[in-house]
Amino acid sequence: MVESIARVKHIRVTPTKARRVVNLIRGKQAMEALAILKFAPQGASEPVYKLVASAIANAKVKADAANSYLDEQDLFISAAFVDEGTTLKRFQPRAQGRAFQILKRTSHITIVLATPAEEDVQKPARKSTAAKAGKK
């Protein structure tokens, strides 16, 4: 199982706007996620697109270093999350000598790509006996 991580820190996108984009691709295959991000109208989709492409490149390098075969179609997004970065504080002048604070928020975005484990590929998912007993 190959696992690769790509991170971008201090990107000038608010965390809530970035989370909207990341929620679109969480759990999807990497190539499908790139197609979704390419046509997503949100402004945060461009940096997330570049981040997924970087994670794919990281997986290729990791597989080459391990001297193993990697098919890009097998990669899926196993984890994707957005953390709040530092906040830039600016002031805007207002009437009668007052000043209003402007908060320019930043984000830390992390994408983890993985290939499915060999056990998951060979064995189909089985329902547990407890779940069957609850249905009766």
C-alpha positions as CSV (number, residue, x, y, z in Angstrom):
1,M,0.0,0.0,0.0
2,V,1.5,3.3,-1.1
3,E,0.6,6.4,0.9
4,S,1.6,9.9,-0.1
5,I,1.0,13.2,1.7
6,A,0.9,16.8,0.3
7,R,0.5,19.9,2.3
8,V,0.2,23.6,1.6
9,K,0.5,26.0,4.5
10,H,-0.4,29.7,4.9
11,I,-2.5,29.8,1.8
12,R,-4.7,32.9,1.6
13,V,-8.1,31.2,1.5
14,T,-10.4,31.1,4.5
15,P,-10.7,27.7,6.1
16,T,-14.5,27.5,5.6
17,K,-14.3,28.2,1.9
18,A,-11.5,25.6,1.5
19,R,-13.5,23.0,3.4
20,R,-16.3,23.4,1.0
21,V,-14.0,22.4,-1.9
22,V,-12.2,19.6,0.1
23,N,-15.6,18.0,1.0
24,L,-16.3,17.6,-2.7
25,I,-13.3,15.3,-3.2
26,R,-13.0,13.4,0.1
27,G,-13.0,9.6,-0.5
28,K,-12.9,9.9,-4.3
29,Q,-10.3,8.5,-6.7
30,A,-7.5,10.9,-7.4
31,M,-8.2,11.3,-11.2
32,E,-11.9,11.8,-10.5
33,A,-11.0,14.4,-7.9
34,L,-8.8,16.3,-10.4
35,A,-11.7,16.3,-12.9
36,I,-14.1,17.7,-10.3
37,L,-11.7,20.4,-9.1
38,K,-10.9,21.5,-12.7
39,F,-14.5,22.6,-13.2
40,A,-15.5,23.6,-9.7
41,P,-16.5,27.3,-9.7
42,Q,-15.0,28.0,-6.2
43,G,-11.8,30.1,-5.9
44,A,-10.2,27.6,-3.6
45,S,-10.5,24.8,-6.1
46,E,-7.3,25.9,-8.0
47,P,-4.9,25.5,-5.0
48,V,-6.6,22.2,-4.0
49,Y,-6.2,21.0,-7.6
50,K,-2.5,21.7,-7.5
51,L,-2.2,20.0,-4.1
52,V,-3.9,16.8,-5.4
53,A,-1.6,16.8,-8.5
54,S,1.4,17.2,-6.1
55,A,0.3,14.3,-4.0
56,I,0.0,12.1,-7.1
57,A,3.6,13.1,-8.1
58,N,4.7,12.4,-4.5
59,A,3.2,8.9,-4.8
60,K,5.0,8.3,-8.1
61,V,8.3,9.3,-6.5
62,K,7.7,7.1,-3.5
63,A,6.8,4.1,-5.6
64,D,9.9,4.6,-7.8
65,A,12.1,4.8,-4.6
66,A,10.5,1.5,-3.4
67,N,11.0,0.0,-6.8
68,S,7.3,-0.9,-7.1
69,Y,4.6,-0.5,-9.7
70,L,2.0,2.3,-9.2
71,D,-1.1,2.7,-11.2
72,E,-2.5,6.3,-10.9
73,Q,-6.0,4.9,-11.3
74,D,-5.7,3.0,-8.0
75,L,-4.9,6.1,-5.9
76,F,-7.8,7.5,-3.9
77,I,-8.1,10.3,-1.3
78,S,-7.9,8.6,2.0
79,A,-7.8,11.8,4.1
80,A,-8.3,15.4,3.3
81,F,-8.6,18.2,5.8
82,V,-8.2,21.9,6.3
83,D,-6.8,23.5,9.4
84,E,-6.8,27.2,10.3
85,G,-3.6,29.0,9.7
86,T,-2.3,32.3,11.0
87,T,-4.5,35.3,10.8
88,L,-3.2,38.5,9.3
89,K,-4.6,41.5,11.2
90,R,-5.1,44.8,9.3
91,F,-6.9,48.0,10.2
92,Q,-9.3,50.0,8.1
93,P,-9.8,53.7,8.9
94,R,-13.4,54.7,9.7
95,A,-15.2,57.9,10.5
96,Q,-14.3,60.1,13.4
97,G,-10.8,58.7,13.8
98,R,-11.9,55.1,14.5
99,A,-10.3,52.0,13.1
100,F,-12.0,48.7,12.3
101,Q,-10.0,45.5,12.4
102,I,-9.9,43.3,9.2
103,L,-9.0,39.6,9.7
104,K,-7.3,38.0,6.7
105,R,-7.5,34.3,7.4
106,T,-5.1,31.6,6.0
107,S,-5.4,27.9,5.8
108,H,-3.3,24.8,6.0
109,I,-4.6,22.1,3.6
110,T,-3.5,18.5,3.8
111,I,-4.3,15.7,1.2
112,V,-3.4,12.0,1.8
113,L,-3.5,9.6,-1.1
114,A,-3.3,5.9,-0.7
115,T,-3.8,2.7,-2.8
116,P,-6.3,0.2,-1.4
117,A,-4.8,-2.5,0.8
118,E,-4.4,-5.9,-0.7
119,E,-6.7,-7.5,1.9
120,D,-9.5,-5.0,1.0
121,V,-9.1,-5.8,-2.7
122,Q,-9.2,-9.6,-2.3
123,K,-11.9,-10.0,0.4
124,P,-15.4,-8.5,-0.2
125,A,-16.8,-6.6,2.8
126,R,-18.9,-8.9,5.1
127,K,-21.7,-7.8,7.2
128,S,-21.2,-8.5,10.9
129,T,-23.4,-10.9,12.8
130,A,-24.4,-8.2,15.3
131,A,-25.8,-6.1,12.4
132,K,-27.8,-9.1,11.2
133,A,-29.2,-9.8,14.7
134,G,-30.4,-6.2,15.0
135,K,-32.5,-6.5,11.9
136,K,-34.5,-9.5,13.2
